[in-house]
Amino acid sequence: MRTFIALVAFAVLALSPPAKAQSFTRAEVAKIDEGVEAALSQRGVPSASIAVVRGGQIVFTKAYGRRSLSPSRAANIEARYNIASVTKQITATAVLMLADEGKLSLDDTIDRWMPELTDASRITVRQVLSHTAGYKGFFTAEILPLEGRRATSPQAIADGWGRRPLDFTPGSDWRYSNTDYTIAGLIVERVSGQPLATYLRKKIFEPLGMTSAAEFPGQPMPATDAQGYSRYVRGPPRAAPIVGAGWAFGAGGWSMTASDLARWDQGVLGHRLLSAQGYAAQQTAAPLTNGKTAPYGLGVFVDQVAGHRRIHHPGSEFGYLTENRIYPDDGAAVVVMVNGDFGGPQDEIADQIEGLLLAQPPAPKRDPRRPRPTVDAAVRPQEVALAHRLYDQVAAGKLDRSLLTPDANAYFSRIALADYRRSLAPLGPPTAFERLMGDRIDGLDVSLYRLLWPDQLLVAVLRTEPGGRVASFTIFSPL
């Protein structure tokens, strides 16, 4: 019944006359300008590029700040940004297009194409696309591992992560996994007989007029595009590390302008690429075997805001953050791209524009210091002591590198350690150092801490191997 009702709803929407496009008023544009400039200034992020769809039409595009700091170059709407994991909805759509053509079924098991993967005969295409397959993800930590700087191939990724034991029984749980979308991209290639990039260009980008779309090169972006920046705690923006070629693929492999990502959103709103059944499948939360649903459909997160249906996905890559939100029943969408992987201004900007589109006041900002969760330091006192020890060391600019894995050692370069010291030493010791939570993720013990001063808040994440070596330790501002 629910599937039938969803299909009817999609059919009615597709046949309804398009809403009239309505540009922003001068007052609304001034409000957007003020909000974007404030967000970039407060977070220290160099630039933002924005596109907004209203009434099914692109009604606003604008770039702010600097797309490059050295040399200094102004941002412009022609500059491309890495859209990172927003790519997943495009890869998922390619799979759904093949399903519409009858070349595969979402309920096919993936052993048809990749029998070598763990439990391939029990895992369906649908589960891969909805992150309910159980495959372990890669690049789950806050730092780029040494192997991530070297070129690889999608098949090597599938072999390296897709043959490991599953995190859970297929369909029983949900966990975001880049490995899933490496597998999905390989399925597109094997079913279509074309490289994934070729298929996406011919079947998706060209029909939608997305002329700027390009594979992320595995090297610094061209000078005409936005350069990616990272920072250590509250230090200055630094050139972000570059992920080696081959890693992104179907999970995050494309860069484009904000306008072209908005053209993608127009295609979704206008049902340009898929059947009504295909879009219904994509935009419906995936069911789990325990009767609950995942927060995810097929390549997209699905939820509601102020009673409006919302389809969205963030993109997070070293040097870039993207927020893409689509409101299927409102003919609207918001695209926000920034060239810094810190501070999270893309969410704040998207929230503001979302409020204008839906005529809703923005959600009240929550002070992340209140309410305070129960501190569970007594659960793993040695782990908490290690976090304290590491904090004291980086605040002093001195680090016992024997505690660290090679990946963590590479992260704490001379520049990184100096930025940590300059950021933390003036603050003095935290007035509170609270362990908020812990978990075991991808074989590592992961713990989250909140560091408080009378007027400051920082967050620390510690990841350790079973033997106690530090796989990563990072401190950042959540504001």
C-alpha beads as a LAMMPS data file, in Angstrom:
LAMMPS data file: protein, C-alpha beads

479 atoms
478 bonds

1 atom types
1 bond types

-500.0 500.0 xlo xhi
-500.0 500.0 ylo yhi
-500.0 500.0 zlo zhi

Masses

1 110.0

Atoms # bond

1 1 1 0.000 0.000 0.000
2 1 1 2.654 2.522 0.942
3 1 1 4.532 1.979 -2.323
4 1 1 1.351 2.440 -4.329
5 1 1 0.470 5.646 -2.484
6 1 1 3.984 6.994 -3.035
7 1 1 3.755 6.260 -6.753
8 1 1 0.406 8.051 -6.990
9 1 1 1.836 11.063 -5.167
10 1 1 4.787 11.220 -7.532
11 1 1 2.527 10.885 -10.567
12 1 1 0.277 13.708 -9.376
13 1 1 3.280 15.929 -8.750
14 1 1 4.723 15.201 -12.170
15 1 1 1.430 16.076 -13.896
16 1 1 0.763 19.217 -11.886
17 1 1 1.583 22.565 -13.527
18 1 1 4.964 23.882 -12.406
19 1 1 4.969 26.484 -9.694
20 1 1 5.740 29.994 -10.899
21 1 1 9.377 30.918 -10.393
22 1 1 9.736 33.751 -7.926
23 1 1 12.992 35.640 -7.631
24 1 1 14.192 36.892 -4.289
25 1 1 13.322 40.450 -3.378
26 1 1 16.062 43.002 -2.795
27 1 1 15.483 42.666 0.931
28 1 1 15.832 38.875 0.727
29 1 1 19.025 39.154 -1.324
30 1 1 20.440 41.627 1.181
31 1 1 19.594 39.208 3.982
32 1 1 21.315 36.336 2.147
33 1 1 24.370 38.501 1.480
34 1 1 24.613 39.498 5.110
35 1 1 24.199 35.915 6.332
36 1 1 26.762 34.442 3.939
37 1 1 29.380 37.089 4.598
38 1 1 28.914 36.727 8.351
39 1 1 29.163 32.918 8.198
40 1 1 32.352 33.011 6.134
41 1 1 33.918 35.661 8.347
42 1 1 33.028 33.950 11.621
43 1 1 34.204 30.516 10.450
44 1 1 37.271 31.685 8.549
45 1 1 36.252 29.864 5.350
46 1 1 37.538 31.546 2.171
47 1 1 34.533 31.365 -0.156
48 1 1 31.022 30.170 -0.892
49 1 1 29.120 29.602 -4.114
50 1 1 25.323 29.426 -3.977
51 1 1 22.474 28.526 -6.317
52 1 1 18.760 28.476 -5.508
53 1 1 15.857 26.885 -7.367
54 1 1 12.375 28.306 -6.847
55 1 1 9.295 27.356 -8.828
56 1 1 11.437 24.846 -10.693
57 1 1 13.768 27.564 -12.032
58 1 1 17.201 28.773 -10.973
59 1 1 16.428 32.197 -9.542
60 1 1 19.614 33.057 -7.665
61 1 1 23.326 32.404 -8.126
62 1 1 26.142 34.222 -6.404
63 1 1 29.698 33.662 -5.201
64 1 1 31.338 35.245 -2.176
65 1 1 34.885 35.593 -0.863
66 1 1 38.093 34.210 -2.356
67 1 1 38.336 31.028 -4.391
68 1 1 42.113 31.119 -3.834
69 1 1 44.136 32.732 -1.057
70 1 1 47.627 32.543 -2.551
71 1 1 47.514 33.979 -5.091
72 1 1 44.408 35.870 -4.077
73 1 1 41.566 35.287 -6.538
74 1 1 37.955 36.361 -6.117
75 1 1 35.233 33.743 -6.092
76 1 1 32.887 33.625 -9.071
77 1 1 29.948 31.489 -10.109
78 1 1 32.000 29.852 -12.897
79 1 1 34.385 28.244 -10.393
80 1 1 33.949 24.544 -9.703
81 1 1 33.989 22.991 -6.232
82 1 1 34.404 19.354 -5.259
83 1 1 30.877 18.149 -4.440
84 1 1 32.247 15.070 -2.616
85 1 1 29.510 12.698 -1.409
86 1 1 26.737 14.614 -3.168
87 1 1 28.028 12.432 -6.039
88 1 1 26.298 9.454 -4.414
89 1 1 22.828 10.544 -5.530
90 1 1 24.134 10.797 -9.097
91 1 1 25.665 7.311 -8.963
92 1 1 22.459 5.940 -7.439
93 1 1 20.450 7.546 -10.229
94 1 1 22.653 5.839 -12.820
95 1 1 21.823 2.478 -11.217
96 1 1 18.130 3.378 -11.142
97 1 1 18.228 4.345 -14.822
98 1 1 19.570 0.887 -15.624
99 1 1 16.732 -0.568 -13.535
100 1 1 14.195 1.502 -15.500
101 1 1 15.672 0.038 -18.685
102 1 1 15.220 -3.495 -17.328
103 1 1 18.947 -4.196 -17.276
104 1 1 18.947 -4.921 -13.554
105 1 1 16.595 -5.037 -10.603
106 1 1 17.083 -3.370 -7.238
107 1 1 16.379 -6.750 -5.689
108 1 1 19.103 -8.522 -7.664
109 1 1 21.907 -9.831 -5.496
110 1 1 25.259 -8.366 -6.366
111 1 1 26.910 -11.725 -6.989
112 1 1 25.625 -11.297 -10.565
113 1 1 28.502 -8.862 -11.107
114 1 1 30.821 -9.149 -8.099
115 1 1 30.635 -12.691 -6.706
116 1 1 33.996 -12.293 -4.970
117 1 1 32.636 -9.865 -2.353
118 1 1 31.615 -10.953 1.131
119 1 1 28.082 -12.399 1.235
120 1 1 27.447 -11.144 -2.304
121 1 1 24.702 -13.734 -2.775
122 1 1 22.767 -12.270 0.192
123 1 1 23.199 -8.548 -0.509
124 1 1 20.947 -6.719 -2.950
125 1 1 21.564 -3.684 -5.131
126 1 1 18.984 -1.828 -3.033
127 1 1 20.942 -2.540 0.153
128 1 1 24.168 -1.289 -1.406
129 1 1 22.494 1.968 -2.470
130 1 1 20.836 2.482 0.938
131 1 1 23.943 1.744 3.064
132 1 1 22.215 -1.262 4.620
133 1 1 24.543 -3.882 3.097
134 1 1 27.018 -3.967 5.988
135 1 1 30.208 -3.327 4.017
136 1 1 32.928 -1.541 5.970
137 1 1 33.606 1.996 4.868
138 1 1 36.921 3.641 4.093
139 1 1 38.117 7.155 4.980
140 1 1 36.037 7.137 8.156
141 1 1 38.576 9.042 10.278
142 1 1 39.141 12.793 10.385
143 1 1 42.592 12.576 8.778
144 1 1 43.676 11.399 5.346
145 1 1 45.610 8.113 5.656
146 1 1 48.895 7.783 3.838
147 1 1 47.439 5.271 1.396
148 1 1 44.706 7.781 0.534
149 1 1 47.313 10.105 -0.932
150 1 1 48.357 7.460 -3.457
151 1 1 46.399 6.575 -6.588
152 1 1 44.292 3.427 -6.514
153 1 1 41.546 1.755 -8.532
154 1 1 37.886 1.136 -7.677
155 1 1 38.474 -2.611 -8.020
156 1 1 41.314 -2.428 -5.505
157 1 1 38.971 -0.649 -3.083
158 1 1 36.262 -3.288 -3.592
159 1 1 38.818 -6.026 -3.053
160 1 1 40.285 -4.320 0.000
161 1 1 37.076 -3.443 1.854
162 1 1 34.378 -5.507 0.137
163 1 1 35.967 -8.818 1.110
164 1 1 36.185 -8.040 4.820
165 1 1 33.660 -9.360 7.355
166 1 1 30.437 -7.351 7.341
167 1 1 29.650 -4.848 10.075
168 1 1 26.127 -6.295 10.428
169 1 1 23.690 -8.718 8.822
170 1 1 22.509 -7.245 5.498
171 1 1 19.338 -5.207 5.927
172 1 1 19.434 -5.213 9.726
173 1 1 21.116 -1.839 10.268
174 1 1 22.319 1.322 8.557
175 1 1 25.875 2.626 8.394
176 1 1 27.217 5.108 5.882
177 1 1 29.892 3.487 3.716
178 1 1 31.925 4.830 0.812
179 1 1 32.620 1.217 -0.123
180 1 1 28.955 0.779 -1.043
181 1 1 29.233 3.444 -3.712
182 1 1 32.476 2.090 -5.080
183 1 1 30.549 -1.151 -5.586
184 1 1 27.586 0.722 -7.093
185 1 1 29.867 2.481 -9.585
186 1 1 31.425 -0.814 -10.620
187 1 1 27.965 -2.317 -11.150
188 1 1 27.097 0.587 -13.483
189 1 1 30.237 -0.123 -15.488
190 1 1 29.605 -3.858 -15.727
191 1 1 25.941 -3.519 -16.671
192 1 1 26.350 -0.639 -19.129
193 1 1 29.660 -1.746 -20.606
194 1 1 31.005 1.808 -20.226
195 1 1 33.324 3.566 -17.768
196 1 1 31.269 5.184 -15.026
197 1 1 32.427 8.687 -15.992
198 1 1 31.393 8.127 -19.620
199 1 1 27.971 6.842 -18.606
200 1 1 27.348 9.797 -16.279
201 1 1 28.366 12.315 -18.922
202 1 1 26.240 10.813 -21.695
203 1 1 23.176 9.837 -19.692
204 1 1 23.024 12.523 -16.997
205 1 1 25.297 15.548 -17.354
206 1 1 24.767 16.232 -21.058
207 1 1 20.958 15.842 -20.999
208 1 1 20.733 18.183 -17.998
209 1 1 23.155 20.759 -19.427
210 1 1 25.712 20.259 -16.638
211 1 1 28.631 21.378 -18.797
212 1 1 31.060 22.102 -15.951
213 1 1 30.936 18.600 -14.405
214 1 1 34.404 17.055 -14.261
215 1 1 36.051 14.170 -12.485
216 1 1 38.021 15.335 -9.462
217 1 1 41.603 15.121 -10.764
218 1 1 43.523 13.668 -7.792
219 1 1 45.654 16.821 -7.825
220 1 1 45.045 20.520 -7.058
221 1 1 42.072 21.960 -8.897
222 1 1 42.804 24.223 -11.916
223 1 1 43.449 27.874 -11.101
224 1 1 40.033 28.837 -12.478
225 1 1 38.335 26.709 -9.799
226 1 1 38.038 26.935 -6.019
227 1 1 41.113 25.709 -4.171
228 1 1 40.453 23.542 -1.101
229 1 1 41.555 24.541 2.407
230 1 1 41.819 22.849 5.799
231 1 1 42.805 24.219 9.184
232 1 1 44.284 22.872 12.403
233 1 1 42.072 23.868 15.371
234 1 1 41.820 27.647 14.875
235 1 1 44.917 28.191 12.807
236 1 1 44.910 29.875 9.378
237 1 1 43.505 28.073 6.330
238 1 1 46.079 25.722 4.822
239 1 1 46.087 23.995 1.439
240 1 1 44.105 20.798 1.962
241 1 1 45.674 17.381 1.371
242 1 1 44.850 15.868 -1.991
243 1 1 43.114 12.496 -2.203
244 1 1 44.768 10.233 -4.750
245 1 1 43.094 9.400 -8.043
246 1 1 40.652 6.481 -8.012
247 1 1 39.415 6.775 -4.438
248 1 1 36.402 8.979 -5.094
249 1 1 34.842 7.223 -8.136
250 1 1 31.117 6.603 -7.470
251 1 1 31.307 7.763 -3.853
252 1 1 32.486 11.320 -4.387
253 1 1 34.283 11.774 -7.658
254 1 1 32.961 14.965 -9.239
255 1 1 33.417 18.717 -9.185
256 1 1 31.131 21.303 -10.755
257 1 1 29.676 24.780 -10.356
258 1 1 26.828 25.515 -7.981
259 1 1 24.666 26.361 -11.001
260 1 1 25.229 22.932 -12.532
261 1 1 24.381 21.171 -9.272
262 1 1 21.190 23.255 -9.257
263 1 1 20.508 21.957 -12.796
264 1 1 20.778 18.464 -11.341
265 1 1 18.187 19.477 -8.743
266 1 1 15.925 20.793 -11.497
267 1 1 16.189 17.400 -13.163
268 1 1 15.067 15.706 -9.953
269 1 1 12.187 18.137 -9.491
270 1 1 11.082 17.689 -13.095
271 1 1 11.537 13.884 -13.164
272 1 1 13.884 14.285 -16.117
273 1 1 15.888 11.070 -15.736
274 1 1 13.859 8.414 -13.933
275 1 1 10.384 6.966 -13.986
276 1 1 7.968 7.891 -11.204
277 1 1 8.696 4.467 -9.724
278 1 1 12.436 5.173 -9.831
279 1 1 12.130 8.496 -8.039
280 1 1 9.754 6.982 -5.497
281 1 1 12.291 4.260 -4.722
282 1 1 15.097 6.765 -4.414
283 1 1 13.206 9.137 -2.120
284 1 1 11.695 6.559 0.243
285 1 1 13.465 5.699 3.494
286 1 1 14.978 2.222 3.349
287 1 1 13.240 -0.386 5.536
288 1 1 15.238 -2.440 8.028
289 1 1 14.510 -6.002 9.052
290 1 1 13.645 -4.856 12.610
291 1 1 10.664 -2.893 11.314
292 1 1 12.372 0.484 11.538
293 1 1 13.599 2.611 8.660
294 1 1 16.982 4.088 7.832
295 1 1 17.363 7.878 7.479
296 1 1 18.405 7.245 3.892
297 1 1 16.783 6.327 0.617
298 1 1 18.902 5.435 -2.411
299 1 1 21.736 7.953 -2.506
300 1 1 19.889 10.611 -0.501
301 1 1 18.864 11.397 3.040
302 1 1 15.097 11.762 3.407
303 1 1 13.251 13.739 6.059
304 1 1 10.856 16.645 6.594
305 1 1 11.367 20.223 7.687
306 1 1 8.407 22.258 8.948
307 1 1 6.061 19.800 7.247
308 1 1 7.858 19.986 3.884
309 1 1 9.383 16.871 2.372
310 1 1 13.156 17.240 1.972
311 1 1 15.677 15.194 -0.016
312 1 1 19.242 16.151 0.775
313 1 1 22.862 15.133 0.960
314 1 1 26.013 16.710 2.365
315 1 1 29.382 16.532 0.699
316 1 1 32.556 16.489 2.786
317 1 1 36.008 16.183 1.280
318 1 1 39.407 17.439 2.355
319 1 1 39.177 21.129 1.480
320 1 1 35.478 21.277 0.565
321 1 1 31.984 21.098 2.052
322 1 1 28.726 21.059 0.079
323 1 1 25.079 21.054 1.102
324 1 1 22.417 20.110 -1.458
325 1 1 18.752 20.203 -0.434
326 1 1 15.715 19.499 -2.614
327 1 1 12.071 20.094 -1.639
328 1 1 10.141 17.902 -4.123
329 1 1 6.677 19.171 -3.270
330 1 1 7.734 22.832 -3.374
331 1 1 9.684 22.923 -6.640
332 1 1 12.636 24.299 -4.714
333 1 1 16.274 23.494 -3.969
334 1 1 19.308 25.013 -2.272
335 1 1 22.960 24.479 -3.225
336 1 1 25.764 25.786 -1.017
337 1 1 29.439 25.032 -1.711
338 1 1 32.425 26.239 0.319
339 1 1 36.163 25.705 -0.144
340 1 1 37.025 24.924 3.462
341 1 1 36.429 21.636 5.280
342 1 1 35.936 23.305 8.672
343 1 1 33.438 25.457 10.543
344 1 1 30.356 24.188 8.740
345 1 1 29.149 27.498 7.221
346 1 1 27.359 25.618 4.428
347 1 1 24.748 24.340 6.879
348 1 1 24.145 27.744 8.413
349 1 1 23.789 29.354 4.976
350 1 1 21.490 26.585 3.707
351 1 1 19.334 26.868 6.843
352 1 1 18.858 30.583 6.230
353 1 1 17.881 30.161 2.570
354 1 1 15.665 27.204 3.445
355 1 1 13.771 29.475 5.828
356 1 1 13.200 31.996 3.045
357 1 1 12.033 29.347 0.565
358 1 1 9.627 27.674 2.977
359 1 1 8.544 30.880 4.718
360 1 1 9.661 29.444 8.022
361 1 1 11.781 31.090 10.697
362 1 1 15.224 29.481 10.977
363 1 1 15.598 26.831 13.649
364 1 1 16.849 28.329 16.914
365 1 1 20.553 27.896 17.427
366 1 1 21.364 25.441 20.181
367 1 1 24.222 26.104 22.537
368 1 1 26.279 22.906 22.142
369 1 1 27.437 23.307 25.744
370 1 1 23.880 22.807 27.087
371 1 1 22.519 20.447 28.175
372 1 1 25.604 18.575 29.191
373 1 1 25.457 14.821 28.596
374 1 1 26.456 12.517 31.383
375 1 1 30.223 12.255 31.458
376 1 1 31.345 8.635 31.222
377 1 1 35.071 9.035 31.867
378 1 1 35.036 6.219 34.422
379 1 1 34.136 3.720 31.715
380 1 1 37.593 3.869 30.061
381 1 1 39.910 5.848 32.377
382 1 1 43.063 4.891 30.444
383 1 1 41.585 6.214 27.226
384 1 1 40.606 9.503 28.904
385 1 1 44.094 9.818 30.404
386 1 1 45.555 9.331 26.931
387 1 1 43.323 12.072 25.503
388 1 1 44.468 14.430 28.285
389 1 1 48.094 13.534 27.628
390 1 1 47.802 14.148 23.912
391 1 1 46.044 17.460 24.487
392 1 1 48.798 18.656 26.811
393 1 1 51.428 17.650 24.275
394 1 1 49.908 19.360 21.225
395 1 1 49.117 22.473 23.286
396 1 1 52.810 22.621 24.123
397 1 1 53.838 21.910 20.530
398 1 1 55.666 18.743 21.562
399 1 1 54.481 15.253 20.722
400 1 1 55.608 11.774 21.729
401 1 1 55.478 10.261 18.260
402 1 1 56.034 6.752 19.580
403 1 1 52.366 6.834 20.596
404 1 1 51.194 7.340 17.011
405 1 1 50.565 5.235 13.934
406 1 1 52.298 6.305 10.690
407 1 1 49.058 7.973 9.526
408 1 1 48.762 10.047 12.712
409 1 1 52.467 10.913 12.537
410 1 1 52.022 12.190 8.980
411 1 1 49.029 14.314 10.035
412 1 1 51.028 16.078 12.748
413 1 1 53.445 17.797 10.403
414 1 1 55.638 20.646 11.634
415 1 1 53.049 23.164 10.405
416 1 1 50.135 21.269 11.965
417 1 1 51.807 20.987 15.349
418 1 1 52.704 24.694 15.315
419 1 1 49.082 25.617 14.535
420 1 1 47.861 23.391 17.367
421 1 1 50.227 25.114 19.800
422 1 1 49.299 28.631 18.657
423 1 1 45.587 27.784 18.906
424 1 1 45.610 26.038 22.282
425 1 1 48.433 27.484 24.390
426 1 1 46.812 30.929 24.877
427 1 1 43.636 29.291 26.200
428 1 1 45.326 27.653 29.158
429 1 1 44.093 24.339 30.594
430 1 1 40.402 23.557 29.902
431 1 1 38.048 24.108 32.821
432 1 1 36.285 20.887 31.789
433 1 1 37.466 17.923 29.708
434 1 1 34.408 15.700 29.253
435 1 1 34.180 12.333 27.524
436 1 1 30.812 12.379 25.803
437 1 1 30.700 9.012 24.087
438 1 1 32.699 6.104 22.769
439 1 1 32.274 3.401 20.140
440 1 1 34.128 0.775 18.144
441 1 1 34.188 1.785 14.466
442 1 1 36.095 -0.072 11.745
443 1 1 38.241 -1.849 14.293
444 1 1 39.232 1.313 16.181
445 1 1 38.115 2.565 19.593
446 1 1 36.645 6.022 19.015
447 1 1 35.884 8.548 21.749
448 1 1 34.493 12.088 21.632
449 1 1 35.379 14.835 24.110
450 1 1 34.118 18.323 24.846
451 1 1 36.692 20.851 26.027
452 1 1 35.305 23.887 27.840
453 1 1 36.634 27.250 28.925
454 1 1 34.493 30.111 30.294
455 1 1 33.967 31.515 26.791
456 1 1 35.336 28.804 24.512
457 1 1 34.301 25.370 23.280
458 1 1 36.331 22.815 21.337
459 1 1 35.732 19.174 20.433
460 1 1 38.335 16.403 20.342
461 1 1 38.145 12.996 18.655
462 1 1 40.513 10.186 19.613
463 1 1 40.848 6.953 17.638
464 1 1 43.069 4.166 18.934
465 1 1 44.040 0.738 17.676
466 1 1 43.277 -2.307 19.886
467 1 1 46.895 -2.263 21.091
468 1 1 46.583 1.361 22.188
469 1 1 48.432 3.178 19.405
470 1 1 46.838 6.465 18.383
471 1 1 45.358 6.233 14.890
472 1 1 44.190 9.867 14.979
473 1 1 43.704 12.722 17.418
474 1 1 42.056 15.909 16.211
475 1 1 40.699 19.017 17.889
476 1 1 38.321 21.392 16.174
477 1 1 35.740 24.081 16.769
478 1 1 32.116 22.998 16.227
479 1 1 31.004 26.613 15.807

Bonds

1 1 1 2
2 1 2 3
3 1 3 4
4 1 4 5
5 1 5 6
6 1 6 7
7 1 7 8
8 1 8 9
9 1 9 10
10 1 10 11
11 1 11 12
12 1 12 13
13 1 13 14
14 1 14 15
15 1 15 16
16 1 16 17
17 1 17 18
18 1 18 19
19 1 19 20
20 1 20 21
21 1 21 22
22 1 22 23
23 1 23 24
24 1 24 25
25 1 25 26
26 1 26 27
27 1 27 28
28 1 28 29
29 1 29 30
30 1 30 31
31 1 31 32
32 1 32 33
33 1 33 34
34 1 34 35
35 1 35 36
36 1 36 37
37 1 37 38
38 1 38 39
39 1 39 40
40 1 40 41
41 1 41 42
42 1 42 43
43 1 43 44
44 1 44 45
45 1 45 46
46 1 46 47
47 1 47 48
48 1 48 49
49 1 49 50
50 1 50 51
51 1 51 52
52 1 52 53
53 1 53 54
54 1 54 55
55 1 55 56
56 1 56 57
57 1 57 58
58 1 58 59
59 1 59 60
60 1 60 61
61 1 61 62
62 1 62 63
63 1 63 64
64 1 64 65
65 1 65 66
66 1 66 67
67 1 67 68
68 1 68 69
69 1 69 70
70 1 70 71
71 1 71 72
72 1 72 73
73 1 73 74
74 1 74 75
75 1 75 76
76 1 76 77
77 1 77 78
78 1 78 79
79 1 79 80
80 1 80 81
81 1 81 82
82 1 82 83
83 1 83 84
84 1 84 85
85 1 85 86
86 1 86 87
87 1 87 88
88 1 88 89
89 1 89 90
90 1 90 91
91 1 91 92
92 1 92 93
93 1 93 94
94 1 94 95
95 1 95 96
96 1 96 97
97 1 97 98
98 1 98 99
99 1 99 100
100 1 100 101
101 1 101 102
102 1 102 103
103 1 103 104
104 1 104 105
105 1 105 106
106 1 106 107
107 1 107 108
108 1 108 109
109 1 109 110
110 1 110 111
111 1 111 112
112 1 112 113
113 1 113 114
114 1 114 115
115 1 115 116
116 1 116 117
117 1 117 118
118 1 118 119
119 1 119 120
120 1 120 121
121 1 121 122
122 1 122 123
123 1 123 124
124 1 124 125
125 1 125 126
126 1 126 127
127 1 127 128
128 1 128 129
129 1 129 130
130 1 130 131
131 1 131 132
132 1 132 133
133 1 133 134
134 1 134 135
135 1 135 136
136 1 136 137
137 1 137 138
138 1 138 139
139 1 139 140
140 1 140 141
141 1 141 142
142 1 142 143
143 1 143 144
144 1 144 145
145 1 145 146
146 1 146 147
147 1 147 148
148 1 148 149
149 1 149 150
150 1 150 151
151 1 151 152
152 1 152 153
153 1 153 154
154 1 154 155
155 1 155 156
156 1 156 157
157 1 157 158
158 1 158 159
159 1 159 160
160 1 160 161
161 1 161 162
162 1 162 163
163 1 163 164
164 1 164 165
165 1 165 166
166 1 166 167
167 1 167 168
168 1 168 169
169 1 169 170
170 1 170 171
171 1 171 172
172 1 172 173
173 1 173 174
174 1 174 175
175 1 175 176
176 1 176 177
177 1 177 178
178 1 178 179
179 1 179 180
180 1 180 181
181 1 181 182
182 1 182 183
183 1 183 184
184 1 184 185
185 1 185 186
186 1 186 187
187 1 187 188
188 1 188 189
189 1 189 190
190 1 190 191
191 1 191 192
192 1 192 193
193 1 193 194
194 1 194 195
195 1 195 196
196 1 196 197
197 1 197 198
198 1 198 199
199 1 199 200
200 1 200 201
201 1 201 202
202 1 202 203
203 1 203 204
204 1 204 205
205 1 205 206
206 1 206 207
207 1 207 208
208 1 208 209
209 1 209 210
210 1 210 211
211 1 211 212
212 1 212 213
213 1 213 214
214 1 214 215
215 1 215 216
216 1 216 217
217 1 217 218
218 1 218 219
219 1 219 220
220 1 220 221
221 1 221 222
222 1 222 223
223 1 223 224
224 1 224 225
225 1 225 226
226 1 226 227
227 1 227 228
228 1 228 229
229 1 229 230
230 1 230 231
231 1 231 232
232 1 232 233
233 1 233 234
234 1 234 235
235 1 235 236
236 1 236 237
237 1 237 238
238 1 238 239
239 1 239 240
240 1 240 241
241 1 241 242
242 1 242 243
243 1 243 244
244 1 244 245
245 1 245 246
246 1 246 247
247 1 247 248
248 1 248 249
249 1 249 250
250 1 250 251
251 1 251 252
252 1 252 253
253 1 253 254
254 1 254 255
255 1 255 256
256 1 256 257
257 1 257 258
258 1 258 259
259 1 259 260
260 1 260 261
261 1 261 262
262 1 262 263
263 1 263 264
264 1 264 265
265 1 265 266
266 1 266 267
267 1 267 268
268 1 268 269
269 1 269 270
270 1 270 271
271 1 271 272
272 1 272 273
273 1 273 274
274 1 274 275
275 1 275 276
276 1 276 277
277 1 277 278
278 1 278 279
279 1 279 280
280 1 280 281
281 1 281 282
282 1 282 283
283 1 283 284
284 1 284 285
285 1 285 286
286 1 286 287
287 1 287 288
288 1 288 289
289 1 289 290
290 1 290 291
291 1 291 292
292 1 292 293
293 1 293 294
294 1 294 295
295 1 295 296
296 1 296 297
297 1 297 298
298 1 298 299
299 1 299 300
300 1 300 301
301 1 301 302
302 1 302 303
303 1 303 304
304 1 304 305
305 1 305 306
306 1 306 307
307 1 307 308
308 1 308 309
309 1 309 310
310 1 310 311
311 1 311 312
312 1 312 313
313 1 313 314
314 1 314 315
315 1 315 316
316 1 316 317
317 1 317 318
318 1 318 319
319 1 319 320
320 1 320 321
321 1 321 322
322 1 322 323
323 1 323 324
324 1 324 325
325 1 325 326
326 1 326 327
327 1 327 328
328 1 328 329
329 1 329 330
330 1 330 331
331 1 331 332
332 1 332 333
333 1 333 334
334 1 334 335
335 1 335 336
336 1 336 337
337 1 337 338
338 1 338 339
339 1 339 340
340 1 340 341
341 1 341 342
342 1 342 343
343 1 343 344
344 1 344 345
345 1 345 346
346 1 346 347
347 1 347 348
348 1 348 349
349 1 349 350
350 1 350 351
351 1 351 352
352 1 352 353
353 1 353 354
354 1 354 355
355 1 355 356
356 1 356 357
357 1 357 358
358 1 358 359
359 1 359 360
360 1 360 361
361 1 361 362
362 1 362 363
363 1 363 364
364 1 364 365
365 1 365 366
366 1 366 367
367 1 367 368
368 1 368 369
369 1 369 370
370 1 370 371
371 1 371 372
372 1 372 373
373 1 373 374
374 1 374 375
375 1 375 376
376 1 376 377
377 1 377 378
378 1 378 379
379 1 379 380
380 1 380 381
381 1 381 382
382 1 382 383
383 1 383 384
384 1 384 385
385 1 385 386
386 1 386 387
387 1 387 388
388 1 388 389
389 1 389 390
390 1 390 391
391 1 391 392
392 1 392 393
393 1 393 394
394 1 394 395
395 1 395 396
396 1 396 397
397 1 397 398
398 1 398 399
399 1 399 400
400 1 400 401
401 1 401 402
402 1 402 403
403 1 403 404
404 1 404 405
405 1 405 406
406 1 406 407
407 1 407 408
408 1 408 409
409 1 409 410
410 1 410 411
411 1 411 412
412 1 412 413
413 1 413 414
414 1 414 415
415 1 415 416
416 1 416 417
417 1 417 418
418 1 418 419
419 1 419 420
420 1 420 421
421 1 421 422
422 1 422 423
423 1 423 424
424 1 424 425
425 1 425 426
426 1 426 427
427 1 427 428
428 1 428 429
429 1 429 430
430 1 430 431
431 1 431 432
432 1 432 433
433 1 433 434
434 1 434 435
435 1 435 436
436 1 436 437
437 1 437 438
438 1 438 439
439 1 439 440
440 1 440 441
441 1 441 442
442 1 442 443
443 1 443 444
444 1 444 445
445 1 445 446
446 1 446 447
447 1 447 448
448 1 448 449
449 1 449 450
450 1 450 451
451 1 451 452
452 1 452 453
453 1 453 454
454 1 454 455
455 1 455 456
456 1 456 457
457 1 457 458
458 1 458 459
459 1 459 460
460 1 460 461
461 1 461 462
462 1 462 463
463 1 463 464
464 1 464 465
465 1 465 466
466 1 466 467
467 1 467 468
468 1 468 469
469 1 469 470
470 1 470 471
471 1 471 472
472 1 472 473
473 1 473 474
474 1 474 475
475 1 475 476
476 1 476 477
477 1 477 478
478 1 478 479
